[in-house]
Amino acid sequence: MKLGLPYWILTLFSLVIFIGTAGAHPHELGEMDHGQSLESYQIE
């Protein structure tokens, strides 16, 4: 049952990216338009 370390690294990395994206855009989940977010980053 040894899946290998790269498999777990890829899984954890994908999970972190998914959670981070969902947390940053809870109202735009599933959309690829991040223009408004880029503006907010520049303002801060």
PyMOL Python script that loads the backbone (N, CA, C, O; Angstrom):
from pymol import cmd

cmd.read_pdbstr("""\
ATOM      1  N   MET A   1       0.833  -1.208   0.000  1.00  0.00           N
ATOM      2  CA  MET A   1       0.000   0.000   0.000  1.00  0.00           C
ATOM      3  C   MET A   1       0.863   1.251   0.000  1.00  0.00           C
ATOM      4  O   MET A   1       0.463   2.280   0.545  1.00  0.00           O
ATOM      5  N   LYS A   2       2.020   1.176  -0.593  1.00  0.00           N
ATOM      6  CA  LYS A   2       2.931   2.320  -0.618  1.00  0.00           C
ATOM      7  C   LYS A   2       2.661   3.143  -1.876  1.00  0.00           C
ATOM      8  O   LYS A   2       2.958   2.705  -2.988  1.00  0.00           O
ATOM      9  N   LEU A   3       2.096   4.338  -1.694  1.00  0.00           N
ATOM     10  CA  LEU A   3       1.746   5.179  -2.840  1.00  0.00           C
ATOM     11  C   LEU A   3       2.914   6.050  -3.273  1.00  0.00           C
ATOM     12  O   LEU A   3       2.974   6.484  -4.424  1.00  0.00           O
ATOM     13  N   GLY A   4       3.834   6.306  -2.369  1.00  0.00           N
ATOM     14  CA  GLY A   4       4.980   7.136  -2.740  1.00  0.00           C
ATOM     15  C   GLY A   4       4.842   8.550  -2.212  1.00  0.00           C
ATOM     16  O   GLY A   4       3.738   9.088  -2.128  1.00  0.00           O
ATOM     17  N   LEU A   5       5.963   9.146  -1.860  1.00  0.00           N
ATOM     18  CA  LEU A   5       5.967  10.504  -1.304  1.00  0.00           C
ATOM     19  C   LEU A   5       5.500  11.556  -2.307  1.00  0.00           C
ATOM     20  O   LEU A   5       4.736  12.440  -1.920  1.00  0.00           O
ATOM     21  N   PRO A   6       5.914  11.510  -3.575  1.00  0.00           N
ATOM     22  CA  PRO A   6       5.451  12.522  -4.550  1.00  0.00           C
ATOM     23  C   PRO A   6       3.933  12.571  -4.665  1.00  0.00           C
ATOM     24  O   PRO A   6       3.361  13.640  -4.881  1.00  0.00           O
ATOM     25  N   TYR A   7       3.276  11.420  -4.522  1.00  0.00           N
ATOM     26  CA  TYR A   7       1.814  11.391  -4.612  1.00  0.00           C
ATOM     27  C   TYR A   7       1.194  12.199  -3.474  1.00  0.00           C
ATOM     28  O   TYR A   7       0.263  12.973  -3.694  1.00  0.00           O
ATOM     29  N   TRP A   8       1.707  12.019  -2.268  1.00  0.00           N
ATOM     30  CA  TRP A   8       1.162  12.740  -1.119  1.00  0.00           C
ATOM     31  C   TRP A   8       1.475  14.227  -1.198  1.00  0.00           C
ATOM     32  O   TRP A   8       0.647  15.057  -0.824  1.00  0.00           O
ATOM     33  N   ILE A   9       2.665  14.568  -1.681  1.00  0.00           N
ATOM     34  CA  ILE A   9       3.026  15.980  -1.834  1.00  0.00           C
ATOM     35  C   ILE A   9       2.085  16.661  -2.829  1.00  0.00           C
ATOM     36  O   ILE A   9       1.615  17.773  -2.592  1.00  0.00           O
ATOM     37  N   LEU A  10       1.820  15.982  -3.935  1.00  0.00           N
ATOM     38  CA  LEU A  10       0.932  16.546  -4.952  1.00  0.00           C
ATOM     39  C   LEU A  10      -0.483  16.689  -4.408  1.00  0.00           C
ATOM     40  O   LEU A  10      -1.155  17.684  -4.678  1.00  0.00           O
ATOM     41  N   THR A  11      -0.939  15.698  -3.641  1.00  0.00           N
ATOM     42  CA  THR A  11      -2.282  15.745  -3.072  1.00  0.00           C
ATOM     43  C   THR A  11      -2.415  16.894  -2.075  1.00  0.00           C
ATOM     44  O   THR A  11      -3.380  17.657  -2.127  1.00  0.00           O
ATOM     45  N   LEU A  12      -1.452  17.016  -1.176  1.00  0.00           N
ATOM     46  CA  LEU A  12      -1.499  18.089  -0.183  1.00  0.00           C
ATOM     47  C   LEU A  12      -1.400  19.456  -0.846  1.00  0.00           C
ATOM     48  O   LEU A  12      -2.093  20.394  -0.451  1.00  0.00           O
ATOM     49  N   PHE A  13      -0.535  19.570  -1.856  1.00  0.00           N
ATOM     50  CA  PHE A  13      -0.369  20.838  -2.558  1.00  0.00           C
ATOM     51  C   PHE A  13      -1.673  21.249  -3.236  1.00  0.00           C
ATOM     52  O   PHE A  13      -2.085  22.406  -3.154  1.00  0.00           O
ATOM     53  N   SER A  14      -2.322  20.291  -3.907  1.00  0.00           N
ATOM     54  CA  SER A  14      -3.585  20.585  -4.587  1.00  0.00           C
ATOM     55  C   SER A  14      -4.656  20.975  -3.574  1.00  0.00           C
ATOM     56  O   SER A  14      -5.459  21.872  -3.831  1.00  0.00           O
ATOM     57  N   LEU A  15      -4.670  20.308  -2.430  1.00  0.00           N
ATOM     58  CA  LEU A  15      -5.668  20.604  -1.410  1.00  0.00           C
ATOM     59  C   LEU A  15      -5.469  22.006  -0.848  1.00  0.00           C
ATOM     60  O   LEU A  15      -6.438  22.737  -0.639  1.00  0.00           O
ATOM     61  N   VAL A  16      -4.220  22.383  -0.604  1.00  0.00           N
ATOM     62  CA  VAL A  16      -3.920  23.725  -0.091  1.00  0.00           C
ATOM     63  C   VAL A  16      -4.337  24.788  -1.100  1.00  0.00           C
ATOM     64  O   VAL A  16      -4.907  25.811  -0.723  1.00  0.00           O
ATOM     65  N   ILE A  17      -4.054  24.551  -2.387  1.00  0.00           N
ATOM     66  CA  ILE A  17      -4.432  25.505  -3.431  1.00  0.00           C
ATOM     67  C   ILE A  17      -5.947  25.631  -3.499  1.00  0.00           C
ATOM     68  O   ILE A  17      -6.476  26.734  -3.636  1.00  0.00           O
ATOM     69  N   PHE A  18      -6.654  24.493  -3.401  1.00  0.00           N
ATOM     70  CA  PHE A  18      -8.116  24.515  -3.475  1.00  0.00           C
ATOM     71  C   PHE A  18      -8.708  25.285  -2.297  1.00  0.00           C
ATOM     72  O   PHE A  18      -9.595  26.120  -2.479  1.00  0.00           O
ATOM     73  N   ILE A  19      -8.220  25.005  -1.096  1.00  0.00           N
ATOM     74  CA  ILE A  19      -8.732  25.687   0.097  1.00  0.00           C
ATOM     75  C   ILE A  19      -8.395  27.178   0.046  1.00  0.00           C
ATOM     76  O   ILE A  19      -9.224  28.016   0.399  1.00  0.00           O
ATOM     77  N   GLY A  20      -7.188  27.504  -0.390  1.00  0.00           N
ATOM     78  CA  GLY A  20      -6.785  28.899  -0.476  1.00  0.00           C
ATOM     79  C   GLY A  20      -7.623  29.667  -1.482  1.00  0.00           C
ATOM     80  O   GLY A  20      -8.014  30.806  -1.228  1.00  0.00           O
ATOM     81  N   THR A  21      -7.903  29.045  -2.633  1.00  0.00           N
ATOM     82  CA  THR A  21      -8.713  29.702  -3.655  1.00  0.00           C
ATOM     83  C   THR A  21     -10.148  29.860  -3.182  1.00  0.00           C
ATOM     84  O   THR A  21     -10.751  30.914  -3.384  1.00  0.00           O
ATOM     85  N   ALA A  22     -10.702  28.832  -2.557  1.00  0.00           N
ATOM     86  CA  ALA A  22     -12.079  28.894  -2.077  1.00  0.00           C
ATOM     87  C   ALA A  22     -12.207  29.923  -0.957  1.00  0.00           C
ATOM     88  O   ALA A  22     -13.223  30.612  -0.864  1.00  0.00           O
ATOM     89  N   GLY A  23     -11.189  30.033  -0.110  1.00  0.00           N
ATOM     90  CA  GLY A  23     -11.230  30.986   0.988  1.00  0.00           C
ATOM     91  C   GLY A  23     -11.098  32.417   0.499  1.00  0.00           C
ATOM     92  O   GLY A  23     -11.680  33.331   1.083  1.00  0.00           O
ATOM     93  N   ALA A  24     -10.331  32.619  -0.577  1.00  0.00           N
ATOM     94  CA  ALA A  24     -10.117  33.960  -1.099  1.00  0.00           C
ATOM     95  C   ALA A  24     -11.302  34.422  -1.942  1.00  0.00           C
ATOM     96  O   ALA A  24     -11.556  35.621  -2.061  1.00  0.00           O
ATOM     97  N   HIS A  25     -12.027  33.466  -2.526  1.00  0.00           N
ATOM     98  CA  HIS A  25     -13.146  33.814  -3.403  1.00  0.00           C
ATOM     99  C   HIS A  25     -14.366  32.955  -3.075  1.00  0.00           C
ATOM    100  O   HIS A  25     -14.780  32.138  -3.897  1.00  0.00           O
ATOM    101  N   PRO A  26     -14.940  33.128  -1.898  1.00  0.00           N
ATOM    102  CA  PRO A  26     -16.089  32.293  -1.518  1.00  0.00           C
ATOM    103  C   PRO A  26     -17.324  32.567  -2.364  1.00  0.00           C
ATOM    104  O   PRO A  26     -18.199  31.710  -2.483  1.00  0.00           O
ATOM    105  N   HIS A  27     -17.400  33.766  -2.957  1.00  0.00           N
ATOM    106  CA  HIS A  27     -18.568  34.126  -3.751  1.00  0.00           C
ATOM    107  C   HIS A  27     -18.329  33.884  -5.239  1.00  0.00           C
ATOM    108  O   HIS A  27     -19.247  34.035  -6.045  1.00  0.00           O
ATOM    109  N   GLU A  28     -17.098  33.509  -5.612  1.00  0.00           N
ATOM    110  CA  GLU A  28     -16.775  33.278  -7.015  1.00  0.00           C
ATOM    111  C   GLU A  28     -16.230  31.872  -7.224  1.00  0.00           C
ATOM    112  O   GLU A  28     -15.405  31.647  -8.110  1.00  0.00           O
ATOM    113  N   LEU A  29     -16.690  30.925  -6.411  1.00  0.00           N
ATOM    114  CA  LEU A  29     -16.187  29.561  -6.504  1.00  0.00           C
ATOM    115  C   LEU A  29     -16.549  28.970  -7.863  1.00  0.00           C
ATOM    116  O   LEU A  29     -17.719  28.945  -8.245  1.00  0.00           O
ATOM    117  N   GLY A  30     -15.545  28.497  -8.585  1.00  0.00           N
ATOM    118  CA  GLY A  30     -15.783  27.903  -9.889  1.00  0.00           C
ATOM    119  C   GLY A  30     -15.556  28.873 -11.026  1.00  0.00           C
ATOM    120  O   GLY A  30     -15.584  28.471 -12.190  1.00  0.00           O
ATOM    121  N   GLU A  31     -15.330  30.152 -10.720  1.00  0.00           N
ATOM    122  CA  GLU A  31     -15.092  31.134 -11.776  1.00  0.00           C
ATOM    123  C   GLU A  31     -13.600  31.461 -11.849  1.00  0.00           C
ATOM    124  O   GLU A  31     -12.895  31.415 -10.841  1.00  0.00           O
ATOM    125  N   MET A  32     -13.129  31.789 -13.048  1.00  0.00           N
ATOM    126  CA  MET A  32     -11.706  32.050 -13.240  1.00  0.00           C
ATOM    127  C   MET A  32     -11.408  33.540 -13.313  1.00  0.00           C
ATOM    128  O   MET A  32     -10.263  33.925 -13.555  1.00  0.00           O
ATOM    129  N   ASP A  33     -12.413  34.386 -13.110  1.00  0.00           N
ATOM    130  CA  ASP A  33     -12.204  35.830 -13.211  1.00  0.00           C
ATOM    131  C   ASP A  33     -11.686  36.376 -11.888  1.00  0.00           C
ATOM    132  O   ASP A  33     -12.419  36.419 -10.900  1.00  0.00           O
ATOM    133  N   HIS A  34     -10.413  36.796 -11.869  1.00  0.00           N
ATOM    134  CA  HIS A  34      -9.807  37.294 -10.641  1.00  0.00           C
ATOM    135  C   HIS A  34      -9.404  38.765 -10.785  1.00  0.00           C
ATOM    136  O   HIS A  34      -8.536  39.239 -10.052  1.00  0.00           O
ATOM    137  N   GLY A  35     -10.015  39.478 -11.707  1.00  0.00           N
ATOM    138  CA  GLY A  35      -9.645  40.868 -11.935  1.00  0.00           C
ATOM    139  C   GLY A  35      -9.887  41.729 -10.703  1.00  0.00           C
ATOM    140  O   GLY A  35      -9.042  42.547 -10.339  1.00  0.00           O
ATOM    141  N   GLN A  36     -11.041  41.548 -10.060  1.00  0.00           N
ATOM    142  CA  GLN A  36     -11.366  42.351  -8.884  1.00  0.00           C
ATOM    143  C   GLN A  36     -10.382  42.071  -7.752  1.00  0.00           C
ATOM    144  O   GLN A  36     -10.008  42.980  -7.011  1.00  0.00           O
ATOM    145  N   SER A  37      -9.964  40.816  -7.617  1.00  0.00           N
ATOM    146  CA  SER A  37      -9.031  40.455  -6.557  1.00  0.00           C
ATOM    147  C   SER A  37      -7.680  41.113  -6.796  1.00  0.00           C
ATOM    148  O   SER A  37      -7.031  41.565  -5.852  1.00  0.00           O
ATOM    149  N   LEU A  38      -7.249  41.169  -8.064  1.00  0.00           N
ATOM    150  CA  LEU A  38      -5.969  41.798  -8.370  1.00  0.00           C
ATOM    151  C   LEU A  38      -6.013  43.277  -8.006  1.00  0.00           C
ATOM    152  O   LEU A  38      -5.020  43.828  -7.532  1.00  0.00           O
ATOM    153  N   GLU A  39      -7.153  43.919  -8.222  1.00  0.00           N
ATOM    154  CA  GLU A  39      -7.279  45.329  -7.862  1.00  0.00           C
ATOM    155  C   GLU A  39      -7.171  45.505  -6.347  1.00  0.00           C
ATOM    156  O   GLU A  39      -6.507  46.428  -5.876  1.00  0.00           O
ATOM    157  N   SER A  40      -7.820  44.628  -5.589  1.00  0.00           N
ATOM    158  CA  SER A  40      -7.779  44.750  -4.131  1.00  0.00           C
ATOM    159  C   SER A  40      -6.363  44.529  -3.620  1.00  0.00           C
ATOM    160  O   SER A  40      -5.961  45.147  -2.634  1.00  0.00           O
ATOM    161  N   TYR A  41      -5.597  43.653  -4.275  1.00  0.00           N
ATOM    162  CA  TYR A  41      -4.211  43.428  -3.861  1.00  0.00           C
ATOM    163  C   TYR A  41      -3.374  44.685  -4.094  1.00  0.00           C
ATOM    164  O   TYR A  41      -2.507  45.010  -3.283  1.00  0.00           O
ATOM    165  N   GLN A  42      -3.627  45.387  -5.186  1.00  0.00           N
ATOM    166  CA  GLN A  42      -2.856  46.588  -5.489  1.00  0.00           C
ATOM    167  C   GLN A  42      -3.204  47.715  -4.519  1.00  0.00           C
ATOM    168  O   GLN A  42      -2.336  48.514  -4.167  1.00  0.00           O
ATOM    169  N   ILE A  43      -4.457  47.790  -4.085  1.00  0.00           N
ATOM    170  CA  ILE A  43      -4.882  48.850  -3.171  1.00  0.00           C
ATOM    171  C   ILE A  43      -4.241  48.656  -1.803  1.00  0.00           C
ATOM    172  O   ILE A  43      -3.800  49.627  -1.187  1.00  0.00           O
ATOM    173  N   GLU A  44      -4.184  47.418  -1.317  1.00  0.00           N
ATOM    174  CA  GLU A  44      -3.662  47.148   0.020  1.00  0.00           C
ATOM    175  C   GLU A  44      -2.171  47.372   0.112  1.00  0.00           C
ATOM    176  O   GLU A  44      -1.583  47.186   1.178  1.00  0.00           O
TER     177      GLU A  44
END
""", "prot")
cmd.dss("prot")
cmd.show_as("cartoon", "prot")
cmd.util.cbc("prot")
cmd.orient("prot")
